[in-house]
């Protein structure tokens, strides 16, 4: 059974930092593409950042230079370090694990950036 569990969300002030973690089990994590989407109220879910099994990363333009994704295959965990947070980063952040043909999702973790 696949499990994807996020942690690390919460309330932070503008300009602050936060790190999200996502731990997976039941998948071959080391070869899976993993990453983060987010969904703000009234908006569509959007890709924030992803990292392939080979370590190639990509970022949404809105977070480039502020967010850093990384993975620890020994711990089956992916991280999202978020710096210089802005109110527009407020959203529910969802972790995904992509092991074709399947994509597995976490339950989401709320990040709220106060102005």
ChimeraX attribute file (.defattr): number of C-alpha atoms within 10 A of each C-alpha:
attribute: neighborCount
match mode: 1-to-1
recipient: residues
	/A:1	5
	/A:2	10
	/A:3	14
	/A:4	21
	/A:5	18
	/A:6	23
	/A:7	18
	/A:8	15
	/A:9	18
	/A:10	14
	/A:11	14
	/A:12	18
	/A:13	15
	/A:14	17
	/A:15	14
	/A:16	14
	/A:17	16
	/A:18	18
	/A:19	16
	/A:20	21
	/A:21	19
	/A:22	26
	/A:23	20
	/A:24	23
	/A:25	14
	/A:26	10
	/A:27	17
	/A:28	13
	/A:29	23
	/A:30	18
	/A:31	14
	/A:32	19
	/A:33	20
	/A:34	30
	/A:35	27
	/A:36	25
	/A:37	19
	/A:38	22
	/A:39	19
	/A:40	17
	/A:41	9
	/A:42	6
	/A:43	9
	/A:44	9
	/A:45	15
	/A:46	14
	/A:47	16
	/A:48	23
	/A:49	23
	/A:50	24
	/A:51	19
	/A:52	17
	/A:53	15
	/A:54	10
	/A:55	15
	/A:56	10
	/A:57	16
	/A:58	16
	/A:59	19
	/A:60	13
	/A:61	9
	/A:62	11
	/A:63	17
	/A:64	12
	/A:65	11
	/A:66	13
	/A:67	20
	/A:68	18
	/A:69	23
	/A:70	19
	/A:71	22
	/A:72	12
	/A:73	14
	/A:74	8
	/A:75	13
	/A:76	17
	/A:77	20
	/A:78	25
	/A:79	22
	/A:80	22
	/A:81	14
	/A:82	20
	/A:83	17
	/A:84	15
	/A:85	23
	/A:86	19
	/A:87	15
	/A:88	13
	/A:89	20
	/A:90	20
	/A:91	21
	/A:92	18
	/A:93	26
	/A:94	25
	/A:95	30
	/A:96	25
	/A:97	27
	/A:98	19
	/A:99	15
	/A:100	9
	/A:101	5
	/A:102	8
	/A:103	12
	/A:104	16
	/A:105	21
	/A:106	19
	/A:107	14
	/A:108	22
	/A:109	21
	/A:110	19
	/A:111	22
	/A:112	21
	/A:113	20
	/A:114	16
	/A:115	11
